[in-house]
């Protein structure tokens, strides 16, 4: 078979055409190179001249009149007229002691007093008779002196017996325990027929007066407060507008605090012994910046880091700044450090970012459902 020039060129032409078409298809399938920039939520730093430091101090509620009451004498309890939880009035009998021994002593003293009075009457009569006989010369001066001395001794004995009888009556009166003021019995310490020691408390009585809170605060805080100053107090989730009734003049040797006596409003529904919380807000004159806690990350040497945006070649780069936290409140922190007013910083999502990374900023509160945006390079 003869090979012609046409038969050779045709396959070559078809091969070149196929190669050109394949290259053209590959060029059309290759997209333009693009880079994905992470979108970050940002806020702007605004300097504040001060911050308010809010602290809470704890104390306890105590009635203005709270006392453990008992007998001034030792003895056996004869009866208890009230019990825990009972309300009492001033002068009401709360308990009594067995007074049989005192009553027997009283009878003995009365008998001695009656005998003394009989001897005294006889001595007075004898002295009067001897004085008449002395005028007639029948009685010596020595006899009159002895009669007078006997009379004086009997009169002194009478005074001693009267004093003993008065002591006995006082003991009988003090054998009944009376309420010193209006209030409520919070606790009973003894049972009937028990022998109580001298001064041993029988009841704990809480006065029906306006309750007070006793709260310890640092010396520096106490020096900024004044008597009568209005303060905010919380007891069992109840908020009260209270006032400072008194400030102690000494520091507690254990807690190293100064005790405040805080007066609650009349009718405050609180119970003796409840915890009370004093909320104190102090203004600290220290310039700084408020930022969200989510905008901070751990740094070195006890410092914290804030990611600040720096413009570079039409984009924004992340820079790390060392800052110090002065105070925190809720989800915010008051900071100072190598930052300046009006600088933009990343307010959240730091775990997805690295220093020197290019990012696209958006204002805080913008919908970040699409976390990246494609931009042409």
C-alpha positions as CSV (number, residue, x, y, z in Angstrom):
1,X,0.0,0.0,0.0
2,X,1.5,3.4,-1.0
3,X,1.9,6.0,1.8
4,X,1.1,9.4,0.7
5,X,1.9,12.8,2.3
6,X,-1.7,13.4,3.1
7,X,-2.0,10.2,5.1
8,X,1.0,11.2,7.3
9,X,-0.1,14.9,8.0
10,X,-3.7,14.1,8.9
11,X,-2.8,12.1,12.1
12,X,-0.3,14.8,13.2
13,X,-2.9,17.5,12.7
14,X,-5.4,15.6,14.8
15,X,-2.9,15.0,17.6
16,X,-2.0,18.7,17.8
17,X,-5.6,19.7,17.9
18,X,-6.4,17.3,20.7
19,X,-3.4,18.5,22.7
20,X,-4.6,22.1,22.3
21,X,-8.2,21.3,23.3
22,X,-7.0,19.4,26.5
23,X,-4.8,22.3,27.6
24,X,-7.7,24.8,27.0
25,X,-10.0,22.6,29.2
26,X,-7.5,22.5,32.0
27,X,-7.0,26.3,32.0
28,X,-10.8,26.7,32.3
29,X,-11.0,24.3,35.2
30,X,-8.3,26.1,37.3
31,X,-10.0,28.7,39.6
32,X,-8.4,32.0,40.6
33,X,-6.3,31.7,43.8
34,X,-8.2,33.0,46.9
35,X,-7.3,33.3,50.7
36,X,-9.8,32.9,53.7
37,X,-9.5,35.6,56.4
38,X,-11.0,34.8,59.8
39,X,-13.6,37.3,60.9
40,X,-13.2,38.6,64.5
41,X,-15.4,40.5,66.8
42,X,-13.8,43.8,68.0
43,X,-14.4,46.7,70.3
44,X,-12.6,50.0,70.9
45,X,-10.7,50.8,74.1
46,X,-12.0,53.8,76.0
47,X,-10.1,55.0,79.0
48,X,-11.8,55.6,82.4
49,X,-10.3,57.8,85.1
50,X,-11.5,55.6,87.9
51,X,-13.3,52.4,88.8
52,X,-15.7,51.5,91.6
53,X,-14.6,48.6,93.8
54,X,-17.7,46.8,95.3
55,X,-17.0,44.6,98.3
56,X,-19.1,42.5,100.6
57,X,-18.5,42.1,104.3
58,X,-20.2,39.5,106.5
59,X,-21.7,39.8,110.0
60,X,-24.5,38.5,112.2
61,X,-27.9,39.8,113.3
62,X,-28.4,40.4,117.0
63,X,-31.2,42.1,118.9
64,X,-30.5,45.3,120.7
65,X,-31.3,43.5,123.9
66,X,-30.1,39.9,124.0
67,X,-29.1,38.4,127.3
68,X,-28.8,35.1,129.2
69,X,-30.8,35.6,132.4
70,X,-30.6,33.5,135.6
71,X,-31.1,33.7,139.4
72,X,-28.8,35.7,141.6
73,X,-29.0,32.8,144.1
74,X,-28.1,29.1,143.9
75,X,-31.0,26.8,144.5
76,X,-33.4,24.1,143.2
77,X,-35.8,25.0,140.4
78,X,-39.3,24.8,141.7
79,X,-41.1,25.7,138.4
80,X,-40.7,27.1,134.9
81,X,-43.5,29.4,133.8
82,X,-42.3,29.8,130.1
83,X,-40.4,27.8,127.5
84,X,-38.5,28.4,124.2
85,X,-40.4,30.5,121.7
86,X,-42.7,32.2,124.3
87,X,-43.2,35.9,124.2
88,X,-42.9,37.7,127.6
89,X,-43.5,41.1,129.1
90,X,-41.2,43.1,131.4
91,X,-41.8,42.0,135.0
92,X,-43.4,38.7,134.1
93,X,-42.4,35.7,136.3
94,X,-40.4,33.2,134.3
95,X,-39.2,30.7,136.9
96,X,-39.1,30.2,140.7
97,X,-36.7,28.5,143.2
98,X,-37.7,26.3,146.1
99,X,-38.1,28.8,149.0
100,X,-38.8,26.4,151.9
101,X,-35.4,26.9,153.5
102,X,-35.8,30.7,153.2
103,X,-39.2,30.6,154.8
104,X,-37.9,28.6,157.7
105,X,-35.0,31.0,158.1
106,X,-37.5,33.9,158.1
107,X,-39.6,32.3,160.9
108,X,-36.4,31.8,162.9
109,X,-35.4,35.5,162.5
110,X,-38.9,36.7,163.5
111,X,-38.7,34.6,166.6
112,X,-35.3,35.9,167.5
113,X,-36.5,39.4,166.8
114,X,-39.5,38.9,169.2
115,X,-37.2,37.5,171.9
116,X,-34.9,40.5,171.4
117,X,-37.8,42.9,171.7
118,X,-38.8,41.3,175.0
119,X,-35.3,41.6,176.4
120,X,-35.1,45.1,175.2
121,X,-38.4,46.0,177.0
122,X,-37.1,44.5,180.2
123,X,-33.8,46.4,180.0
124,X,-35.6,49.7,179.4
125,X,-37.9,49.1,182.4
126,X,-35.0,48.1,184.6
127,X,-33.0,51.2,183.6
128,X,-35.9,53.5,184.3
129,X,-36.5,51.9,187.8
130,X,-32.8,52.2,188.7
131,X,-32.7,55.8,187.7
132,X,-35.5,56.5,190.2
133,X,-33.6,54.5,192.9
134,X,-30.4,56.4,192.1
135,X,-32.1,59.6,193.1
136,X,-32.9,58.1,196.5
137,X,-29.4,56.8,196.8
138,X,-30.2,53.1,196.6
139,X,-28.4,52.3,193.3
140,X,-24.8,52.9,192.4
141,X,-23.5,54.6,189.3
142,X,-21.8,51.3,188.3
143,X,-25.2,49.6,188.2
144,X,-26.7,52.3,186.0
145,X,-23.7,52.0,183.5
146,X,-24.3,48.2,183.3
147,X,-28.0,48.7,182.6
148,X,-27.3,51.2,179.9
149,X,-24.7,49.0,178.2
150,X,-27.1,46.1,178.2
151,X,-29.8,48.2,176.7
152,X,-27.4,49.4,173.9
153,X,-26.4,45.8,173.2
154,X,-30.0,44.7,172.8
155,X,-30.8,47.7,170.5
156,X,-27.8,46.7,168.3
157,X,-28.9,43.1,168.2
158,X,-32.4,44.3,167.1
159,X,-30.9,46.2,164.2
160,X,-28.8,43.1,163.2
161,X,-31.9,40.9,163.3
162,X,-33.9,43.5,161.2
163,X,-31.1,43.6,158.6
164,X,-31.0,39.7,158.5
165,X,-34.8,39.7,158.0
166,X,-34.5,42.2,155.2
167,X,-31.8,40.0,153.5
168,X,-34.1,37.1,153.9
169,X,-37.0,39.0,152.2
170,X,-34.7,40.0,149.3
171,X,-33.7,36.4,148.8
172,X,-37.3,35.4,148.7
173,X,-38.0,38.2,146.1
174,X,-35.0,37.0,144.0
175,X,-36.2,33.4,144.1
176,X,-38.6,34.5,141.4
177,X,-36.9,35.2,138.0
178,X,-38.6,38.2,136.3
179,X,-38.3,39.3,132.7
180,X,-36.1,42.4,132.5
181,X,-37.7,43.6,129.3
182,X,-40.2,42.7,126.6
183,X,-39.0,39.9,124.3
184,X,-39.0,36.3,123.3
185,X,-37.4,33.3,125.0
186,X,-35.0,31.8,122.5
187,X,-33.6,29.0,124.6
188,X,-34.2,27.2,127.9
189,X,-31.0,25.9,129.7
190,X,-32.4,24.0,132.7
191,X,-35.3,21.7,133.6
192,X,-37.6,21.8,136.6
193,X,-36.1,20.3,139.9
194,X,-32.5,20.9,138.7
195,X,-30.1,22.6,141.1
196,X,-28.8,25.7,139.4
197,X,-25.5,27.3,140.4
198,X,-25.1,31.0,141.3
199,X,-25.5,33.1,138.1
200,X,-26.1,30.1,135.9
201,X,-28.4,31.2,132.9
202,X,-31.9,29.6,132.9
203,X,-33.1,31.3,129.7
204,X,-31.8,33.3,126.8
205,X,-34.1,36.3,126.2
206,X,-34.1,38.3,122.9
207,X,-35.5,41.8,123.3
208,X,-38.4,42.9,121.1
209,X,-36.5,45.9,119.9
210,X,-35.1,46.9,116.5
211,X,-32.6,44.3,115.4
212,X,-29.0,45.3,114.7
213,X,-26.2,43.8,112.6
214,X,-22.6,43.5,113.8
215,X,-20.2,43.5,110.9
216,X,-16.4,43.6,110.9
217,X,-14.6,45.7,108.2
218,X,-11.0,46.6,107.5
219,X,-9.5,49.6,109.2
220,X,-9.2,51.5,105.9
221,X,-12.9,51.0,105.2
222,X,-14.0,51.9,108.7
223,X,-12.1,55.2,108.4
224,X,-14.2,56.2,105.4
225,X,-17.5,55.6,107.2
226,X,-19.4,57.9,109.6
227,X,-22.0,57.3,112.2
228,X,-25.5,57.7,110.8
229,X,-24.4,57.0,107.2
230,X,-26.9,55.1,105.1
231,X,-25.6,51.7,103.8
232,X,-27.0,48.8,101.8
233,X,-27.5,45.5,103.8
234,X,-28.7,42.1,102.7
235,X,-30.2,39.5,105.0
236,X,-31.6,36.2,103.6
237,X,-32.0,37.7,100.1
238,X,-33.8,40.7,101.6
239,X,-32.3,44.1,100.9
240,X,-32.6,46.8,103.6
241,X,-31.7,50.5,103.7
242,X,-29.8,50.5,107.0
243,X,-27.7,53.0,108.8
244,X,-24.5,52.9,110.9
245,X,-25.4,53.2,114.6
246,X,-21.9,53.0,115.9
247,X,-18.3,52.3,114.9
248,X,-16.0,50.5,117.3
249,X,-12.9,52.3,118.6
250,X,-10.6,49.3,118.6
251,X,-9.4,46.6,116.2
252,X,-10.4,43.0,116.9
253,X,-7.2,41.1,117.9
254,X,-8.3,37.9,116.0
255,X,-9.9,39.2,112.8
256,X,-8.0,42.5,112.7
257,X,-11.2,44.3,111.7
258,X,-13.3,47.1,113.2
259,X,-16.8,46.2,114.2
260,X,-19.7,48.2,112.9
261,X,-23.1,48.3,114.6
262,X,-25.7,48.7,111.9
263,X,-29.3,49.6,112.7
264,X,-32.0,47.9,110.6
265,X,-35.4,49.4,109.9
266,X,-38.2,48.8,112.4
267,X,-40.2,45.7,111.6
268,X,-37.4,44.0,109.6
269,X,-38.2,40.3,109.2
270,X,-34.9,38.9,110.5
271,X,-33.9,36.3,113.1
272,X,-31.3,36.6,115.7
273,X,-28.0,34.9,114.5
274,X,-28.8,35.3,110.7
275,X,-25.9,36.3,108.4
276,X,-25.9,39.9,107.3
277,X,-24.0,41.2,104.3
278,X,-22.8,44.7,104.0
279,X,-22.2,45.9,100.4
280,X,-19.6,48.7,100.2
281,X,-18.7,50.5,97.0
282,X,-15.5,52.5,96.9
283,X,-14.2,54.7,94.1
284,X,-10.6,54.0,93.2
285,X,-8.9,56.9,91.3
286,X,-6.9,54.7,88.9
287,X,-7.0,55.2,85.1
288,X,-7.7,52.1,83.0
289,X,-9.9,50.3,80.5
290,X,-13.0,48.1,80.9
291,X,-12.9,45.0,78.7
292,X,-14.8,41.7,78.6
293,X,-13.1,38.8,80.4
294,X,-13.4,36.8,77.2
295,X,-10.9,39.3,75.6
296,X,-8.1,38.3,77.9
297,X,-5.8,35.3,77.8
298,X,-3.0,34.1,80.1
299,X,0.4,35.8,79.7
300,X,3.8,35.5,81.3
301,X,5.1,36.6,84.7
302,X,1.6,36.9,86.1
303,X,0.4,39.3,83.4
304,X,-2.5,38.9,80.9
305,X,-2.6,39.4,77.2
306,X,-5.0,41.5,75.0
307,X,-5.1,41.0,71.2
308,X,-5.0,44.4,69.5
309,X,-5.6,45.0,65.7
310,X,-2.9,46.8,63.8
311,X,-3.4,48.0,60.2
312,X,-0.9,46.5,57.6
313,X,-1.1,46.6,53.8
314,X,-4.8,47.0,53.7
315,X,-5.4,44.2,56.2
316,X,-5.2,43.9,60.0
317,X,-2.6,42.0,61.9
318,X,-3.0,40.7,65.5
319,X,-0.6,42.1,68.1
320,X,-0.2,40.9,71.7
321,X,-0.2,43.4,74.5
322,X,0.7,42.7,78.1
323,X,-1.9,44.0,80.6
324,X,-2.6,43.9,84.3
325,X,-6.0,43.2,85.8
326,X,-6.9,45.7,88.5
327,X,-10.4,44.7,89.3
328,X,-13.1,42.3,87.9
329,X,-16.9,42.7,88.1
330,X,-19.1,40.0,86.6
331,X,-17.9,39.3,83.1
332,X,-15.8,42.5,82.8
333,X,-12.3,43.4,83.9
334,X,-10.6,46.8,84.5
335,X,-7.1,46.7,83.1
336,X,-4.0,48.8,82.5
337,X,-0.9,48.1,80.4
338,X,0.7,48.6,77.0
339,X,-2.5,49.8,75.4
340,X,-3.8,53.2,74.3
341,X,-7.2,54.9,73.9
342,X,-9.2,54.2,70.7
343,X,-7.3,51.0,69.9
344,X,-9.4,48.2,68.5
345,X,-9.1,44.8,70.2
346,X,-10.5,41.3,69.8
347,X,-13.4,40.9,72.3
348,X,-13.9,37.1,72.0
349,X,-12.8,33.9,70.3
350,X,-9.1,34.1,71.1
351,X,-8.6,30.4,71.1
352,X,-8.9,30.4,67.3
353,X,-6.3,33.0,66.7
354,X,-2.5,33.4,66.7
355,X,-0.2,36.4,67.0
356,X,0.7,37.9,63.6
357,X,-2.4,36.4,61.9
358,X,-4.3,38.5,59.3
359,X,-7.9,39.0,60.3
360,X,-11.1,40.8,59.1
361,X,-12.6,42.8,62.0
362,X,-16.3,43.4,62.6
363,X,-18.0,45.4,65.4
364,X,-19.1,43.5,68.5
365,X,-22.7,42.3,68.2
366,X,-22.5,41.6,64.5
367,X,-23.8,38.2,63.4
368,X,-20.7,36.0,63.1
369,X,-22.5,32.9,61.8
370,X,-20.1,33.0,58.8
371,X,-16.8,33.0,60.6
372,X,-14.6,33.6,57.5
373,X,-14.9,35.6,54.3
374,X,-13.2,35.0,51.0
375,X,-11.2,37.9,49.6
376,X,-9.2,38.0,46.4
377,X,-5.5,38.2,46.6
